[in-house]
């Protein structure tokens, strides 16, 4: 299991991205998403321009050229979904696009504890498949890059890690950097994960992986192959309200806006992956696997506003519904509620409103400069509880 970082310039807001465990600690004040928010500048650096706040898709999902719904025709065995991320990493090495892939394997003693690796072979990338739902020090291996002779790197990570990486990328001595991102929300420490599992799952010890899915249920995959589904609305909000990391409760980059290519599920219908191609390098990454994918359609239907507004108050008051009501609500919302991109907006709105309140209450002095312009515009659509 990886140790807690010795240096925490962001104090309690540290997301344990790993940068401060390296010689790049000296850039932390500018690189850390929770000390200095400069996403507008980094969008220009990464994509050539800032997102268009008047375009609703860009307001929510960041700078992009194309969106897709896709899945692998032949899923990767043991992958969390169909294995698109792992396959891109393997193909990047096989084709010589890069010589190293920064990815995250599991600790040998605990499958939920992340172990960042600089993979040099497809087999090493494949071994790192499946999400580790805990804070991960991905960037802790940056000092190893010159030591192993890396010149062309594919980095896989989440928003806070990628903001730090983008800030220092010109100092890494690379010929080329490609960034493959995944959406991320509500990460936890290993201790916090255990509390979540113990509070929510029928069999915490056998959970292999889990995800908050588009059908408004948490899906727990167990070691025997069974899938346990728990309605969002039946979660023990009071017990879980403080389990998520403070960094995640003050994050406004759910969609990983600085990656070249993003692969997740939040903007696609159930059973499909959502892919956001942000720039030309993102196209290069997607082209590595395009012939292996089946493409569906991007959908958006339903209306999120009432559900988000009601959810703000329910979360703030730590309301937990009886399970039978929660299941009924889940079934109704699944049938008539937001789908596709509208579900993604529902998730973004809900989390941004919650996180805005968290920062306003816990770190009021940071509120104005910490919350990006796009997040302020999104949150302004809703009535928040008074200060």
C-alpha positions in Angstrom: 0.0 0.0 0.0 1.3 3.4 -0.9 2.2 5.7 2.0 0.6 9.1 2.5 2.5 11.9 0.9 5.0 13.5 3.1 4.5 16.9 1.6 1.0 18.3 1.5 1.0 21.9 0.2 -2.7 21.7 -0.3 -3.2 20.5 3.2 -6.6 18.7 3.7 -7.4 19.3 0.0 -4.5 17.2 -1.2 -5.8 14.6 -3.7 -2.6 12.5 -3.3 -1.9 12.8 -7.1 1.8 12.0 -6.4 3.4 15.2 -7.8 4.6 16.3 -4.3 6.4 12.9 -3.8 8.8 13.9 -6.6 11.3 16.6 -7.5 8.5 18.5 -9.1 7.2 19.4 -5.6 8.7 22.9 -6.3 6.0 23.5 -8.9 3.1 22.4 -6.7 1.9 25.8 -5.8 1.1 26.4 -9.5 0.4 22.9 -10.6 -2.0 21.7 -7.9 -5.6 22.0 -8.8 -6.5 22.7 -5.2 -4.0 25.5 -4.7 -4.1 27.4 -8.0 -7.0 26.9 -10.4 -5.9 27.9 -13.9 -7.9 25.6 -16.1 -8.6 28.3 -18.8 -4.9 28.7 -19.4 -4.3 25.0 -19.5 -7.2 24.4 -22.0 -5.4 26.8 -24.3 -2.1 24.9 -23.8 -3.7 21.5 -24.3 -6.3 22.2 -27.0 -5.4 25.6 -28.5 -8.4 27.4 -27.1 -10.7 27.7 -24.0 -14.1 26.1 -23.9 -17.0 28.1 -25.4 -19.2 28.9 -22.4 -22.1 29.9 -24.7 -22.1 26.4 -26.3 -23.9 24.1 -23.8 -22.0 21.0 -24.8 -18.7 22.7 -24.3 -19.9 24.4 -21.1 -20.5 21.0 -19.6 -18.1 18.7 -21.4 -15.1 20.9 -22.3 -13.3 21.6 -25.5 -13.9 18.8 -28.0 -14.2 17.9 -31.6 -16.3 14.8 -31.5 -18.2 12.6 -29.0 -19.0 8.9 -29.5 -20.8 6.0 -27.9 -18.8 2.9 -28.4 -17.7 -0.5 -27.0 -15.2 -3.1 -28.0 -16.6 -5.8 -30.3 -14.5 -8.3 -28.4 -14.3 -7.1 -24.8 -11.0 -7.5 -22.9 -11.3 -10.4 -20.4 -11.4 -9.1 -16.9 -11.8 -5.5 -17.9 -14.2 -3.3 -15.9 -16.2 -2.5 -19.0 -15.2 -3.5 -22.5 -11.5 -2.6 -22.2 -11.2 0.4 -24.4 -8.7 2.2 -22.2 -6.5 -0.8 -21.7 -6.5 -1.6 -25.5 -5.5 2.0 -26.4 -2.6 1.7 -24.0 -1.5 -1.7 -25.5 -1.9 -0.5 -29.1 0.1 2.7 -28.3 3.1 0.5 -27.3 2.6 -2.1 -30.1 2.6 0.6 -32.8 5.5 2.5 -31.4 3.4 5.6 -30.9 4.9 5.7 -27.4 7.5 3.8 -25.5 6.0 4.0 -22.1 2.4 4.1 -20.6 1.8 5.6 -17.2 -1.0 3.5 -15.7 -2.1 2.1 -12.4 -1.8 -1.5 -11.3 -3.2 -2.9 -8.1 -1.1 -3.5 -5.0 -0.1 -7.1 -4.6 -1.8 -7.3 -1.2 -4.9 -5.3 -1.9 -6.8 -5.0 -5.2 -8.2 -1.6 -4.2 -4.9 0.0 -3.4 -3.4 1.7 -6.5 0.2 1.2 -7.6 1.4 3.5 -10.4 3.6 2.0 -13.0 5.5 3.0 -16.1 4.5 0.2 -18.3 6.9 -0.7 -21.2 5.0 -3.8 -22.5 1.4 -4.5 -23.5 1.3 -7.2 -20.9 2.1 -4.7 -18.2 -0.7 -2.4 -19.4 -3.2 -5.3 -19.5 -2.3 -6.3 -16.0 -3.3 -2.8 -14.8 -6.9 -3.1 -16.1 -9.9 -2.3 -13.8 -10.4 1.0 -12.0 -9.0 1.4 -8.5 -11.6 3.6 -6.8 -9.2 5.3 -4.3 -7.0 8.3 -4.4 -4.0 7.4 -6.5 -0.5 8.9 -6.6 -0.1 8.5 -10.4 2.5 11.2 -10.7 4.8 9.8 -8.1 6.7 8.0 -10.8 7.6 11.1 -12.8 11.2 11.1 -11.6 11.6 7.6 -13.1 10.8 8.9 -16.7 14.4 10.0 -17.6 16.0 7.1 -15.7 14.3 4.5 -17.9 14.8 6.4 -21.1 11.2 7.4 -21.8 10.9 9.8 -24.8 7.3 9.3 -25.8 4.7 8.9 -23.0 1.0 8.0 -22.8 -0.3 9.1 -19.4 -3.6 7.7 -18.2 -5.2 9.6 -15.3 -8.1 11.7 -13.8 -8.6 15.4 -13.7 -6.5 16.5 -10.8 -3.6 14.4 -11.9 -3.8 15.7 -15.4 -4.0 19.4 -14.4 -0.7 18.9 -12.5 0.8 16.9 -15.3 -0.1 19.6 -17.9 1.5 22.3 -15.8 4.8 20.5 -15.6 4.8 18.6 -18.9 7.3 21.0 -20.6 9.8 20.1 -17.9 9.7 16.3 -18.4 12.1 16.3 -21.3 9.7 14.3 -23.5 9.5 14.3 -27.3 5.8 13.6 -27.2 3.0 13.3 -24.5 -0.4 11.8 -25.1 -3.0 12.0 -22.4 -5.8 9.5 -22.0 -8.3 10.5 -19.4 -11.2 9.0 -17.5 -14.0 10.9 -15.8 -13.8 10.9 -12.0 -16.0 11.9 -9.1 -16.2 11.1 -5.4 -12.9 9.3 -4.8 -12.0 8.1 -1.4 -9.1 7.0 0.7 -8.6 3.3 1.2 -10.2 3.7 4.7 -13.0 5.7 3.2 -13.6 3.0 0.6 -13.9 0.4 3.2 -16.5 2.5 5.0 -18.4 2.9 1.8 -18.4 -0.8 1.0 -19.3 -1.7 4.6 -22.2 0.7 4.6 -23.5 0.0 1.1 -22.8 -3.5 -0.1 -24.3 -6.8 1.0 -20.8 -8.5 0.8 -18.0 -5.9 1.1 -15.2 -8.5 1.1 -16.1 -9.9 -2.3 -16.5 -6.7 -4.2 -14.2 -6.6 -7.3 -15.2 -3.2 -8.6 -18.2 -0.9 -8.6 -19.6 2.2 -10.4 -22.4 4.7 -10.1 -24.3 3.9 -13.3 -26.7 5.6 -15.6 -29.7 3.6 -14.3 -29.4 5.5 -11.0 -27.9 2.5 -9.1 -24.5 1.6 -7.8 -23.4 -1.6 -9.5 -21.1 -3.8 -7.4 -19.4 -6.6 -9.2 -18.6 -9.5 -6.9 -15.9 -12.2 -7.1 -18.4 -14.9 -8.1 -19.5 -12.8 -11.1 -22.8 -11.6 -9.6 -23.8 -7.9 -9.8 -25.4 -6.2 -6.8 -27.4 -3.0 -7.6 -28.1 -0.4 -4.9 -30.4 2.6 -5.7 -28.7 6.0 -5.4 -31.7 7.2 -3.4 -31.3 4.4 -0.8 -27.7 5.2 0.1 -27.0 6.1 3.8 -26.3 9.7 3.1 -25.7 10.6 6.7 -23.1 7.9 7.1 -21.5 8.6 3.8 -21.6 12.4 3.7 -18.0 12.8 5.0 -16.5 9.6 3.4 -15.5 11.3 0.2 -12.1 13.0 0.0 -12.1 16.8 0.6 -10.3 17.2 -2.7 -13.2 15.4 -4.5 -15.7 17.6 -2.6 -14.0 20.7 -4.0 -13.3 19.4 -7.6 -14.9 20.8 -10.7 -13.3 18.7 -13.4 -15.5 15.6 -13.5 -15.1 15.3 -17.3 -11.2 15.5 -17.3 -11.2 18.6 -19.5 -7.4 18.7 -20.1 -7.0 15.1 -21.5 -6.6 14.6 -25.3 -9.1 11.7 -25.2 -11.6 10.8 -22.5 -13.2 7.4 -22.1 -15.9 6.8 -19.5 -19.6 6.0 -19.4 -21.4 9.0 -18.0 -22.6 10.5 -21.4 -23.7 7.2 -23.0 -26.6 4.9 -22.5 -26.2 1.8 -20.3 -23.9 -0.8 -21.9 -21.9 1.8 -23.9 -18.8 3.8 -23.3 -18.7 7.6 -23.8 -15.7 8.9 -25.7 -14.7 12.5 -26.0 -12.2 13.4 -28.6 -10.8 16.8 -27.6 -8.0 17.5 -30.1 -5.8 16.0 -32.9 -3.8 13.9 -30.4 -7.1 12.5 -29.1 -7.9 11.5 -32.7 -4.6 9.7 -32.9 -5.3 7.7 -29.8 -8.8 6.8 -30.9 -7.6 5.7 -34.3 -5.4 3.1 -32.6 -8.6 1.1 -31.7 -11.3 2.5 -34.1 -11.5 -0.7 -36.1 -12.0 -2.7 -33.0 -15.0 -0.7 -31.8 -18.7 -0.8 -32.4 -20.2 2.6 -32.5 -23.7 3.6 -31.2 -25.5 6.9 -31.1 -25.1 9.8 -28.7 -28.5 10.4 -27.1 -29.9 13.1 -24.8 -33.4 12.9 -23.4 -35.4 13.8 -20.3 -35.1 16.8 -18.1 -32.6 16.9 -15.2 -33.5 20.2 -13.5 -36.2 19.1 -11.0 -34.2 16.0 -9.9 -31.1 18.1 -9.4 -32.9 20.8 -7.4 -34.6 18.2 -5.2 -31.3 16.3 -4.8 -29.5 19.4 -3.6 -31.8 19.8 -0.6 -31.9 16.0 0.1 -28.1 15.7 0.2 -27.7 18.9 2.2 -30.2 17.5 4.8 -28.7 14.0 4.7 -32.0 12.4 3.8 -32.1 8.6 3.4 -35.2 7.0 1.9 -36.5 3.6 2.9 -35.1 1.1 0.4 -38.5 0.2 -1.1 -39.2 3.8 -1.9 -35.6 4.2 -3.2 -36.1 1.2 -5.5 -39.4 2.5 -6.8 -38.0 6.0 -7.4 -35.1 4.4 -9.2 -37.4 2.5 -11.5 -39.5 5.5 -12.3 -36.5 7.8 -13.0 -34.8 5.1 -15.1 -37.9 5.1 -17.3 -38.6 8.8 -17.6 -35.6 10.5 -16.2 -32.5 12.0 -18.0 -30.6 9.8 -20.4 -27.3 10.0 -22.3 -25.9 13.5 -22.2 -28.7 14.7 -20.1 -27.8 12.1 -17.5 -24.2 13.4 -17.6 -25.5 17.0 -17.1 -27.6 15.7 -14.1 -24.5 14.2 -12.6 -22.4 17.3 -13.2 -25.0 19.7 -11.9 -25.6 17.6 -8.8 -21.9 17.3 -7.9 -21.0 20.9 -8.8 -23.8 22.3 -6.6 -22.7 20.0 -3.7 -19.1 20.9 -4.2 -19.8 24.7 -4.5 -21.5 24.5 -1.2 -18.7 22.6 0.3 -16.1 25.1 -0.7 -18.3 28.0 0.3 -18.7 26.6 3.8 -15.3 25.0 4.4 -13.0 27.3 2.4 -14.9 30.6 1.8 -11.7 32.5 1.1 -11.0 30.2 -1.9 -14.4 30.2 -3.4 -14.1 33.0 -6.0 -10.7 32.0 -7.4 -11.1 28.2 -7.0 -14.4 27.6 -8.8 -13.9 27.8 -12.6 -16.1 30.1 -14.7 -17.9 27.3 -16.3 -18.8 25.7 -13.0 -20.1 29.0 -11.6 -22.4 29.3 -14.7 -23.7 25.8 -14.2 -24.3 26.2 -10.5 -26.1 29.5 -11.0 -29.0 27.6 -12.6 -30.1 26.4 -9.2 -31.3 27.8 -5.9 -28.7 26.8 -3.2 -29.3 26.7 0.5 -28.6 30.1 2.2 -25.1 30.7 3.8 
